[in-house]
Amino acid sequence: MIDIFTYSFMIRALLAGVAIGIVAPLIGTFLVAKRYALIADSLAHVSLAGVAIGVVLGLNPLLGALVVTIAAAFVIEKLREGRRVTAEVALAMFLSSGLAVAVVLIGLVHRVNVDLLSYLFGSITTVTTSDLWIILSLAVVILATIGVLYKQLAYTAFDEEQARAGGLRTKLLNQVLILLAAVTVVVSLRIVGGLLIGALTVLPVAAASQVAKSFRQTVVYAVGCGLAAVLIGLFTSYYLNLAAGGAIVLSALLLFVIAFVTSRIPTQR
Amino acid sequence: MQQPIIQFQDVSFAYQREAVLARVNLAIAAGEYVGVIGPNGGGKTTLIKLLLGLLAPQQGRVLVWGEEVQTFRSRHKIGYVPQRAGSSDFRLPVTVGEIVGFGALGVPAAEQSVAQALAYVDMAHLASRPLAELSGGQQQKVFIAKALASQPEVLVLDEPTVGVDVRAQDEFYQLIADLNKTKGLTIIMVSHDIDVVVNEVSKLVCINEELVYHGRPKDFIEKDYLAKLYGKTRRFILHGH
């Protein structure tokens, strides 16, 4: 069991995984409360275009993903605010266009040896030390921002109109939340992969909401569930030679099923 | 009339090209209990949204305590209970205490303010209960507590009794009257329930794109403004309280 810790790539993957297991469901809780759960999926697909741009320009692909995903996040929010297109349409547009840009760019520069599959589905062997530093630094920024703005973000997520009537700067808070979602996507890209990040932001929240009684409990349970899913997924992927991203998301799904079933078992009085 | 705390000066508003409010002039003084009535689509909710700064007038000015509402910083002075607050459909669990706590954001001694607001509506014992487990009437009280937690001077309610059963409605109107009389809150209540409103409020505002009537409920009934507003005759039952 302990031999997993003798490999430095596994230690990097575990550290990155712990960061992802905390921040993805944390952000996911606010997105679900805001009925905006699908944005993580759309941004994840856009981040793949950023990876491709990073590769083409010879930059760290994660930095390329960070810049492009943040830019796309603001454009999506602008479209949503302007109401010229509905939120679902904006998300669908970016979801498919992001992947299209990635595929075309990688095809154009086929001389570059890039393992796009590892960004699509995640890979525990590809987390470099510089990736790990980027992931941990961004995770700290996300946690600190949520720590400071927890109540304001929660109020805006639950009822934007009332929050605005109460004097909160909801436009700015929405931009902060979407920025955090973009950063979370990039943080998760290496381990979970662009096609599976959406599930890690939503499934732990769905599991937590089956058993939680308050919003605060939902946040805590979702983070616990996300952490458990990442750790179970990473260990099983190591010992059973499975794709890490898929194993993590399936673990989250299993935890949701357990929460769903146990919450429906009548308690004895 | 004392110095008004809320003023609509020649306010017009249209959604795209469809005019909803046209040249509305209105003044509300501190301590008044104002009922806002009018037909569906007549501009009641738009009036409230302009008052809350959620919409900006295309023409005219909305002033609160003498300042333009759009730039007014002490928004906590206006508490707001929105339409259908008593049938909330939140995606995630949230407790009574958490909802009321949102109202106290930025208020000094927020915890104390939440506790007092919950006690006022007799819901302190339910602070840790999930909101979804409460009835429509109880949820409505929670949203009043949330509005009170911001320590407001004005309470704005938009169709507050929709989805609330008749018994809870009576209790609700008593609570609002008490807030007006004992706490001195200025109340502005939009309602479709004209019979109840004319019996409860001290001043009536009737909106049908334009300001049709602004004055005492008694004069409204005697001068048969209802026919002007709805184009039909109607009888009122005055309860005399």
Interface residues (C-beta under 8 A of the other chain):
Chain A: T29 V32 A33 R35 K151 Q152 A154 Y155 F158 D159 E161 Q162 A163 R164 A165 G166 G167 L168 V205 S209 A212 K213 S214 F215 R216 Q217 T218
Chain B: L52 G53 L54 R73 S74 R75 H76 I78 Y80 P82 F90 R91 L92 P93 V94 T95 G97 E98 I99 G101 F102 G103 L105 G106 S128 P130 S150
